[in-house]
Amino acid sequence: MEERITQVEERADSTDFGLVMVNNKVAVLEKTKDSLQEEVTYLQSHSMGSNLVLSSIPEATRRRRNYCERLYTRIIEGRKGQCRHNKVRVSALNRT
């Protein structure tokens, strides 16, 4: 009976040790997750600094093909002197 109690105590100690190890690993992973989330937020905000968002532009119809692109070009051409680098590049036009 005493041998059985010793085995249970050893298993309990082993389980406690394993639990401590798991808790430490979880803490490290949570720190890493927080750090990565901060980095993603920083990169998103940094990339948005170069974006220009135009809204309330009606969708082009068959009669007015490429309306959005032409309107965008007219706006940009009119503002080139006010741009910081005086270089405007279109990488994508998204309609949302």
N, C-alpha and C positions, 0 to 999 in steps of 0.2 A: 504494500500500500504506500509505503514511504517513497519507494522508487517511482511509483506512478505520480506522486505529488511533485517530486523533483523534476520529472519530465514535463509536467504541466507548467511549472515555474520557469523552466528553461524555454519552453515555447512562448510563454508570456513575455519573457525578456527579449527573445528574438523578435517577436511581433512588435514590441515597443521600439526596438532599434530600427526595424523596418519602417515603422510609422514615422519616426523622426527623419529618416532618410527621405521618405516620400514627401513629408512636409517641407523639408529643405529644398527638394527639387521643384516643388510647386511654387515656393517663394521665388526661386531663381527664374522660373518660367514666367511668373507674373511680372517680375521686373523687366525681363526681356520684352514681353508683350507691351508693357507700358512705354518702354523706350522706342520700340518699333512704331507704335501708334503715334507717338510724338513726332517721329521722323516722317511718317506718312503725312501727317497734318502739315508739317513744315513744307514738305515738297509740294503738296497740293496748293498751299497758299502762295508759295513762290512761283509756281507755274501759272497761277491765275493772274498774277500781276501783269502778264503780257497779253491777256485775253481782252478782246473787245466784244461786248454783248449788245446786240441790237434786238429790240423786241417790238412787238406790235406791227410787224411788217406782214401785210397780207400774203397769203400763199399765191404763187404764180398760177395762172390759168393757161389754157392752151393759147389764148390770144396774147398773153403776156409771158412768154417763155423766158426763162432766166431772169425774171423780174428781180428776185432777191439778189442775185449776183451783180446785176447792173446797178441796183440801188446801193449796194455795199461799195462798189467801185466808185460811184459818184461821191459818196460820203467820204471815203478815204482820200480820193483825189483832192477834194476840197479842204482836207485837213492835213495834208502832208507837211506843210510848213510848221504845223504845231506839234508834230510828232517828235519825240525825243531823239531818235536816231535818224529820222527822215527816211527810214526804210520800212515799208509795210509789206508783209508777206502773208499771203493767204495759204494756210495749211489745210483748212477744212471749213466748210460751211455746213452747219448743222441746223436743221429745222426741227424745233421742238414745240 
